[in-house]
Amino acid sequence: MKLTPVFIKRCHLVAAVMWVGLAIPSLIWWKDSVLWVILISIYANIVGHLSGYSAARADQAAEESEDSTSK
């Protein structure tokens, strides 16, 4: 399997959505634990994956631009 920008973009988007989904149970069932650390960790995961998604989109756009100029 080749790691294309489209594949990487989709992986990051799926991971970000997964972390958003995990935010709800963490707030409901783990509210008596160290809530601040949970929130910061979830935030860091979401932002990290969305940053990766954005970078993959930029990589894809650059690759498409390169393909169109070489023809």
Buried (B, 14 or more C-beta within 10 A) or exposed (E): EEEEBEEBBEBBBEBBEEBBEBBEEBEEEEEEEEEEEBEEBBEEBBEBBBEBBEBBBEBBEEEEEEEEEEE
